[in-house]
Amino acid sequence: MTIAETETAPPPWRQLLGYVRPHRWSLIAGALLSLVTGATGLLLPLVARGLIDDLAHERAITGALLIMSALIVTNAAVGALGSYVLQRTAESVVLGARRALSSYLLRLRITAVDRSEPGDLMARITSDTTLLRQVTTQSLVGLGTGGLTLVATVVMMGLVDAVLLGVTLAVILCAGVVLGVIVPRINKASRQAQDAVGAMGASLERILGALRTVKASGAEHREERTLHEAAKESWRQSVRAAKWSAAAGNTAGLAMQTAFITVLAVGGARVATGAIDVGTLVAFLLYVFYLMSPIQQVVGAVTQYQTGAAALTRIQEALRLPAEPVAAPAPLPSTGTPPAELAFEDVRFRYAEDLPYVHHGVTFAVPAQGMTAFVGPSGAGKTTVFSLIERFYDPDSGVIRLDGRDLSDWELPRLRAAIGYVEQDAPVLSGSLRDNLLLGNPEADDEALTRVLKTTRLDGLVARLPAGLDTLVGHRGTKLSGGERQRVAIARALLRRPRLLLLDEATSQLDAVNEAALRDTVADVARTTTVLVVAHRLSTVTMADRIVVMDAGRVRAVGTHRELVTADPLYAELAATQFLAAAD
């Protein structure tokens, strides 16, 4: 299931309310302060009309000037406070959205991650959530406060002169028709612009994730063109959205300028005929000026909402990707907990409906304790066995049992707490060496850490590092060698005290000395836990209690090295190729 292949979602405004609801009181407070700001502004034209009347009749204007000064100061102070409250609330909305989305993405099923671009998912957390800031303040609050201020201004204008109000509303209505044509185009252009930003992030993540390969292949210029084209497409779509947004804003501005000129002409004629006095015309013109702000606020709210709606849609698409259920962390096995037993019963599996099956009725049993090795040609389905045990994927048919229970009956945290897993590429996270070692068991004490470091022959490395365990290992462990990263991954798994230890090509990057030491380590671990090993180098597994030979997604033989060399032609060929046939 791709991000685009999602079910019908609630409208963006309802999604926005979901993010805003926890902060509704501070949002209401900010909106009320904005309304107070607008109310103080609405009183200014009336005071100005009184001031003009006082001047015309040669009355004292000190009181009117004091009132105007007080209104101006109050307007500025309350406006600043309201702006701060709204901005703070908007940042809180963004924070809540980022927390919710990042937590959800960490629980995504691996199938969903396989079909998505990591760079695009990152853009949804960073770029798309940022747009919620403007949507909250400019769209949601702006539409409410601007709309109320607009209505209040129109009412005040009607009280001053109904004829001039009619002229003003006629001009605004014409502008509204034009905006009705422009606004849908803003929505479409904004969505395409956000998609382009996601595509650019995916392109950048693709290149940076394999930068050494790109450089070694001399492909910098080709990849540069790819990245530049993605950036150009993002620019193109953003400019298109900006064009329509500018058109909407200028339409509102043009309407107000037209209204001002029309009111000035009609009002001047009415003053000449004596229908209204000069003070009334001045007050009405001040209201026309004042009307510009709420109209631009409402138009800005509508245009900003179109941009925010596109971002909200992309966020919701990510939140509808298949995810694992929420569950509390499970405690790790305590010392002395018995090892696990495992069984596959006629398991069939494929990574997607449009891909061929990887497993065709895989069946085998692993008793508690001891070492079981999986060997066979590339593509036989060995690593997939481990992915199914971890429940990164679920089988299409058949049953996988751990301790006699179907894996689907286990809570995921409890299942994974019982397992230590060393992946094929032994990933190391950016941060310190200590952080990486304690990733799976942050409560491990110094004694356990020291013991595991010695077991995996990392103690010498720690002694050489300038800051010991607190040395930073670089992005994806670039400051460590391949063999060191593998030993870090093994140490990390052992610190979890697993009942079932999965080692996928755990010695592929080790030299002969360290490989021999690791074989001894694994043999010791296998005396107290159940160890499953995938290996292409058969020297790693010749002493295994049992070896499962896989080929083309099926189990073709199970036995010891001695038995299989004589009983299974494929295993005998693999052993002969690696000069192990005589090791029986």
C-alpha positions in Angstrom: 0.0 0.0 0.0 1.5 3.3 -1.1 0.9 6.7 0.5 -1.3 7.6 -2.5 -3.4 4.5 -2.1 -5.3 5.6 1.0 -9.0 5.5 2.0 -11.3 8.4 2.0 -10.3 10.8 4.8 -12.3 13.4 6.7 -12.1 17.0 5.3 -9.0 19.0 6.1 -10.9 21.4 8.4 -11.9 18.6 10.6 -8.4 17.3 10.8 -7.2 20.7 11.7 -9.7 21.0 14.5 -8.3 17.7 15.8 -4.9 19.2 16.2 -6.2 22.4 17.6 -8.6 20.9 20.2 -6.0 20.4 23.0 -5.1 24.1 22.7 -8.6 25.5 22.2 -8.6 27.7 25.3 -5.4 29.6 24.5 -6.6 29.9 20.9 -9.9 31.4 22.1 -8.0 33.7 24.4 -5.8 34.9 21.4 -8.9 35.3 19.2 -10.7 37.4 21.9 -7.6 39.6 22.2 -7.7 40.0 18.4 -11.4 41.0 18.6 -10.7 43.5 21.3 -8.0 45.0 19.0 -10.5 45.1 16.2 -13.2 46.7 18.4 -10.8 49.5 19.6 -10.0 50.2 15.9 -13.7 50.4 15.0 -14.2 53.2 17.5 -11.5 55.4 16.0 -13.6 56.6 13.0 -16.5 57.5 15.3 -14.2 59.5 17.5 -12.7 61.1 14.4 -16.1 62.2 13.2 -16.8 63.8 16.6 -13.4 65.5 16.5 -14.3 67.0 13.1 -17.7 68.2 14.4 -16.0 69.8 17.4 -13.6 71.6 15.1 -16.5 72.7 12.8 -18.4 74.1 15.8 -15.2 75.5 17.5 -15.6 73.3 20.5 -12.6 72.0 22.6 -11.0 68.9 21.2 -8.8 67.9 24.1 -11.2 65.1 25.2 -11.5 63.6 21.7 -7.7 63.7 21.3 -7.2 61.9 24.7 -9.7 59.3 23.7 -8.1 58.7 20.4 -4.6 58.4 22.0 -6.0 55.9 24.6 -7.6 53.8 21.8 -4.4 53.8 19.8 -2.2 52.7 22.7 -4.7 50.1 23.8 -5.0 48.8 20.2 -1.2 48.4 20.0 -0.8 46.7 23.4 -3.7 44.3 23.1 -2.7 43.5 19.5 0.8 42.6 20.5 -0.4 40.4 23.3 -2.9 38.7 21.1 -0.3 38.1 18.4 2.0 36.5 20.9 -0.7 34.2 22.3 -1.7 33.1 18.8 1.9 32.5 17.7 2.6 30.4 20.8 -0.5 28.4 20.3 0.4 27.8 16.6 3.8 26.5 17.7 2.1 24.2 20.2 -0.1 22.9 17.4 2.9 22.2 15.2 4.7 20.4 18.2 1.6 18.2 18.8 1.4 17.3 15.1 5.1 16.4 14.9 4.9 14.3 18.1 1.9 12.4 16.8 3.3 11.9 13.3 6.8 10.9 14.5 5.4 8.4 17.0 3.1 6.9 14.4 6.0 6.6 11.8 8.1 4.7 14.3 5.2 2.2 14.6 4.8 1.7 10.8 4.8 -1.8 9.6 7.8 -2.7 7.5 5.6 -3.3 4.5 4.5 0.3 4.6 8.1 1.5 4.9 9.1 -0.7 1.9 6.5 1.1 -0.3 7.3 4.6 0.9 10.2 7.0 0.3 11.9 7.8 3.6 12.8 11.3 2.4 9.1 12.0 1.6 8.1 10.8 5.0 10.7 13.1 6.6 9.2 16.0 4.6 5.8 15.3 6.1 7.2 15.7 9.6 9.3 18.8 8.8 7.8 20.8 5.9 4.2 19.8 6.1 3.7 20.2 9.8 5.4 23.7 9.6 2.5 24.8 7.5 0.1 24.2 10.3 1.6 27.2 12.1 0.2 29.6 9.4 -3.0 27.6 9.1 -3.7 27.9 12.8 -3.0 31.6 13.1 -3.9 33.0 9.7 -6.6 30.6 8.6 -8.5 29.3 11.6 -8.2 32.4 13.8 -7.9 34.8 10.9 -11.2 33.6 9.4 -13.0 33.9 12.7 -11.7 37.2 13.9 -11.4 38.7 10.5 -14.9 37.6 9.7 -16.4 39.0 12.9 -14.5 42.3 12.4 -15.7 42.4 8.8 -19.3 42.0 9.9 -18.9 44.6 12.7 -17.3 47.0 10.3 -20.1 46.6 7.7 -22.7 47.2 10.5 -21.0 50.4 11.6 -20.8 51.5 8.0 -24.5 50.9 7.6 -25.1 53.1 10.6 -23.1 55.9 9.1 -24.6 55.8 5.6 -26.6 53.0 4.0 -26.2 54.3 0.4 -22.4 54.3 0.6 -22.5 50.9 2.2 -24.5 49.6 -0.8 -21.8 51.0 -3.2 -19.1 49.3 -1.2 -20.8 45.9 -1.0 -21.4 45.9 -4.8 -17.6 46.3 -5.4 -16.7 43.6 -2.8 -19.3 41.2 -4.4 -17.6 41.5 -7.8 -14.2 40.7 -6.2 -15.8 37.7 -4.4 -16.8 36.2 -7.8 -13.2 36.5 -9.0 -11.8 34.9 -5.8 -14.2 32.0 -6.2 -12.4 31.2 -9.5 -8.9 31.6 -8.0 -9.2 29.8 -4.7 -9.5 26.2 -6.1 -6.4 26.7 -8.1 -4.5 27.7 -5.0 -5.4 24.3 -3.4 -4.3 22.3 -6.4 -1.0 24.2 -6.8 -0.3 24.0 -3.1 -0.8 20.2 -3.1 1.5 19.8 -6.1 4.1 22.0 -4.4 4.1 20.0 -1.2 4.4 16.7 -3.2 7.3 18.2 -5.0 9.0 19.1 -1.7 8.5 15.5 -0.6 10.0 14.2 -3.9 13.0 16.4 -3.5 13.5 15.1 0.0 13.3 11.6 -1.2 15.8 12.3 -4.0 18.2 13.9 -1.5 17.9 11.0 1.0 18.5 8.5 -1.8 21.8 10.2 -2.8 23.1 11.0 0.7 22.3 7.4 1.8 24.7 6.1 -0.8 27.1 9.0 -1.2 30.2 6.8 -1.2 28.8 4.6 -4.0 27.8 7.7 -6.0 31.4 9.1 -5.7 33.0 5.8 -6.4 30.9 5.5 -9.5 31.8 9.0 -10.7 28.0 9.7 -10.8 28.1 13.1 -9.0 27.1 15.0 -12.1 24.2 12.7 -13.1 22.9 12.6 -9.5 23.3 16.4 -9.3 21.1 16.8 -12.4 18.5 14.5 -10.7 18.6 16.5 -7.5 18.5 19.8 -9.4 15.5 18.7 -11.4 13.6 17.7 -8.3 14.5 21.1 -6.8 13.4 22.8 -10.0 10.0 21.0 -9.9 9.5 22.1 -6.3 10.3 25.7 -7.3 8.0 25.5 -10.3 5.0 24.2 -8.3 5.7 26.7 -5.5 5.8 29.6 -7.9 2.5 28.4 -9.4 0.9 28.4 -5.9 2.5 31.8 -5.2 1.1 33.2 -8.5 -2.5 32.3 -7.5 -2.1 33.5 -3.9 -0.7 36.8 -5.2 -3.7 37.0 -7.6 -6.1 36.5 -4.7 -4.4 39.1 -2.5 -4.2 41.7 -5.3 -7.8 41.1 -6.2 -8.8 42.0 -2.6 -6.5 45.1 -2.7 -7.9 46.2 -6.0 -11.5 45.8 -4.8 -10.8 48.0 -1.8 -9.1 50.7 -3.9 -12.0 50.7 -6.3 -14.4 50.9 -3.3 -12.5 53.9 -1.9 -12.6 55.8 -5.2 -16.3 54.9 -5.8 -17.3 55.9 -2.2 -15.3 59.1 -2.6 -17.1 60.0 -5.8 -20.6 59.1 -4.6 -20.0 60.5 -1.2 -18.7 63.8 -2.6 -21.8 64.1 -4.7 -24.0 63.4 -1.6 -22.0 66.1 0.4 -22.6 68.5 -2.5 -26.3 67.9 -2.4 -26.4 68.2 1.4 -27.5 64.5 1.9 -24.6 64.0 4.3 -22.0 66.3 6.0 -18.3 66.2 5.6 -17.7 64.5 8.9 -20.0 61.6 7.9 -18.0 61.1 4.6 -14.7 61.2 6.4 -15.9 58.6 9.0 -17.2 56.4 6.2 -13.9 56.7 4.3 -12.0 55.7 7.5 -14.2 52.6 7.7 -13.4 51.8 4.1 -9.7 52.0 5.0 -10.4 49.9 8.1 -12.3 47.4 6.0 -9.2 46.6 4.1 -7.6 44.8 7.0 -10.4 42.3 7.8 -11.0 41.6 4.1 -7.3 40.9 3.5 -7.4 38.8 6.7 -10.3 36.7 5.4 -8.8 36.4 1.9 -5.5 35.4 3.4 -7.2 32.9 5.7 -8.9 31.3 2.7 -5.7 31.1 0.6 -3.6 30.0 3.5 -6.2 27.3 4.3 -5.8 25.9 0.8 -2.0 25.5 1.4 -2.7 24.1 4.8 -5.3 21.7 3.5 -2.7 20.2 1.1 -0.3 19.8 4.0 -3.0 18.3 6.2 -3.9 15.8 3.5 -0.3 14.7 3.2 0.0 14.3 7.0 -3.2 12.3 7.1 -2.0 10.0 4.3 1.0 9.2 6.4 -1.2 8.6 9.4 -3.3 6.1 7.5 -0.3 3.9 6.5 -0.5 0.4 8.1 1.1 0.5 11.6 1.7 -1.9 14.4 -0.7 -1.6 17.4 0.3 0.7 20.3 1.5 -1.3 23.3 3.6 -0.7 26.4 7.2 -1.8 26.4 7.8 -5.3 27.7 10.5 -6.2 30.2 13.5 -8.1 28.9 14.0 -11.7 30.0 15.6 -12.1 33.4 18.7 -14.1 34.0 17.9 -17.8 34.0 14.8 -17.6 31.8 14.7 -20.8 29.7 15.6 -20.5 26.0 12.9 -20.4 23.3 11.8 -23.1 20.9 10.6 -22.3 17.4 8.7 -24.1 14.6 7.6 -23.1 11.1 4.7 -25.1 9.7 4.1 -25.0 6.0 4.8 -21.2 5.8 4.2 -19.4 2.5 5.2 -15.8 2.1 5.7 -13.0 -0.4 6.7 -9.4 0.1 3.8 -8.0 -1.9 0.9 -9.3 -4.0 2.6 -8.3 -7.2 5.8 -10.2 -6.3 6.6 -13.9 -6.4 6.5 -16.1 -3.3 9.8 -16.2 -1.3 8.7 -19.1 0.9 6.9 -22.1 -0.6 5.7 -24.2 2.4 8.7 -23.8 4.7 8.6 -26.3 7.6 11.3 -26.9 10.3 11.5 -27.1 14.1 14.1 -25.7 16.4 14.3 -27.1 20.0 15.1 -24.9 22.9 18.8 -24.3 23.3 21.6 -24.9 20.9 22.6 -23.5 17.5 20.7 -23.9 14.3 22.2 -22.6 11.1 20.5 -21.7 7.8 22.5 -22.1 4.6 21.8 -22.1 0.9 22.3 -20.0 -2.2 21.4 -16.3 -2.3 17.6 -15.7 -2.6 16.8 -19.0 -0.9 14.7 -17.1 1.8 17.1 -17.4 4.8 17.0 -13.8 5.9 13.2 -13.7 5.4 13.0 -16.4 8.1 14.3 -13.9 10.6 12.0 -11.1 9.3 9.0 -13.4 9.9 10.2 -14.4 13.4 10.5 -10.7 14.3 7.0 -10.2 12.8 8.3 -7.4 10.5 6.0 -9.3 8.1 3.3 -11.9 8.6 3.1 -15.1 6.5 0.4 -15.4 3.8 -0.4 -18.9 5.1 1.0 -21.5 7.5 1.9 -21.0 11.2 5.0 -19.9 13.1 5.1 -20.9 16.7 7.4 -19.7 19.5 7.2 -21.7 22.7 4.2 -23.5 21.1 2.2 -20.3 20.6 1.3 -18.8 17.3 3.3 -15.6 16.8 0.1 -13.7 16.0 -1.0 -14.4 19.6 2.1 -12.7 21.1 2.1 -9.0 21.9 4.8 -7.5 19.7 6.8 -5.9 22.6 6.8 -9.1 24.5 7.8 -11.1 21.4 10.6 -8.8 20.5 11.8 -8.5 24.1 12.6 -12.2 23.9 14.7 -11.8 20.7 18.1 -10.5 20.0 18.6 -9.7 16.3 21.8 -8.8 14.5 20.9 -7.7 11.0 22.9 -8.5 7.9 24.3 -4.9 7.4 24.7 -4.4 11.2 23.4 -0.8 11.3 24.9 1.6 13.8 23.1 4.8 14.8 24.6 8.3 15.0 25.6 9.0 18.5 28.0 7.6 21.0 29.3 4.0 21.2 27.6 3.7 24.6 24.2 4.8 23.1 24.5 2.1 20.5 25.4 -0.6 22.9 22.6 0.3 25.3 20.0 0.8 22.5 18.2 -2.5 23.3 18.7 -2.4 27.0 19.3 1.0 28.5 19.1 -0.4 32.0 22.2 -2.6 31.6 24.7 -2.1 34.4 28.5 -1.5 33.9 29.3 -5.0 34.9 27.1 -6.5 32.1 28.5 -3.9 29.7 32.1 -4.8 30.5 31.4 -8.5 30.2 29.8 -8.1 26.8 32.6 -5.9 25.5 35.1 -8.5 26.5 33.0 -11.3 24.9 32.8 -9.5 21.6 36.4 -8.3 21.7 35.3 -4.6 21.8 37.3 -3.9 25.0 40.4 -3.2 23.0 38.6 -0.8 20.7 37.1 1.1 23.7 40.6 1.4 25.2 41.9 3.0 22.0 39.1 5.5 21.5 39.8 9.0 22.7 36.6 9.2 24.8 36.0 5.5 25.4 32.4 4.5 25.3 31.4 8.2 24.9 33.1 8.5 21.6 30.8 9.5 18.7 30.6 6.9 16.0 29.4 9.2 13.2 26.5 9.0 10.8 25.6 5.3 10.5 28.8 4.4 12.3 31.2 5.8 9.6 34.0 6.1 12.2 34.0 2.3 12.8 35.1 -0.4 10.5 32.7 -2.9 9.1 33.9 -5.6 11.5 33.6 -3.2 14.4 30.1 -2.3 13.5 29.2 -6.0 13.4 30.7 -6.6 16.8 28.8 -3.6 18.2 25.6 -5.0 16.8 26.3 -8.4 18.4 27.1 -6.8 21.7 23.9 -4.8 21.5 21.9 -8.0 21.0 23.7 -9.9 23.8 22.9 -7.1 26.3 19.2 -7.9 25.8 19.7 -11.3 27.4 17.7 -12.9 24.6 15.9 -16.2 24.8 16.3 -16.4 21.0 19.3 -14.9 19.2 19.2 -14.3 15.5 22.5 -13.7 13.7 22.2 -12.8 10.0 25.6 -13.0 8.4 27.1 -11.8 11.7 30.7 -12.6 10.7 30.7 -11.5 7.0 33.0 -8.6 7.7 35.2 -10.1 10.4 38.8 -11.2 9.9 39.8 -14.9 10.6 40.9 -14.2 14.1 37.8 -12.4 15.2 35.6 -14.8 13.3 37.1 -17.7 15.3 36.6 -15.8 18.5 33.0 -15.0 17.6 32.4 -18.7 16.8 33.5 -19.6 20.3 31.3 -16.8 21.7 28.3 -18.0 19.9 29.0 -21.6 21.0 29.0 -20.4 24.6 25.8 -18.4 24.2 24.1 -21.5 22.6 24.6 -23.4 25.8 22.1 -21.2 27.5 19.9 -19.8 24.7 18.5 -20.7 21.3 20.7 -19.3 18.5 19.8 -19.1 14.8 22.5 -18.2 12.4 22.3 -17.4 8.7 25.7 -17.8 7.0 27.2 -18.0 3.6 30.6 -18.8 5.0 30.1 -22.4 6.2 33.1 -22.2 8.5 30.9 -20.3 10.8 28.3 -23.1 11.2 30.1 -26.4 10.9 29.8 -27.0 14.6 26.0 -26.1 14.7 23.7 -28.6 16.4 21.6 -28.7 13.2 21.8 -27.1 9.8 18.7 -26.2 7.7 19.5 -26.2 4.0 17.2 -23.9 2.0 16.8 -23.6 -1.7 14.3 -21.6 -3.8 12.1 -20.9 -0.8 12.0 -24.5 0.5 13.7 -26.6 3.1 15.5 -29.4 1.3 17.4 -30.9 4.1 18.1 -30.7 7.9 21.0 -32.3 9.7 24.5 -31.8 11.0 27.5 -30.9 8.9 28.8 -34.4 8.9 25.4 -35.8 7.8 24.7 -33.2 5.1 28.0 -33.5 3.4 27.1 -37.0 2.4 23.3 -36.8 2.3 22.6 -33.5 0.4 24.2 -32.7 -2.9 23.6 -28.9 -2.6 25.2 -28.7 0.8 28.1 -30.9 -0.4 28.7 -28.6 -3.3 28.7 -25.5 -1.0 31.1 -27.3 1.4 33.4 -28.4 -1.4 33.4 -24.8 -2.9 34.6 -23.6 0.5 37.0 -26.5 1.0 35.1 -27.8 4.0 34.2 -31.2 2.6 37.1 -32.8 4.4 36.0 -31.2 7.7 33.7 -34.1 8.5 
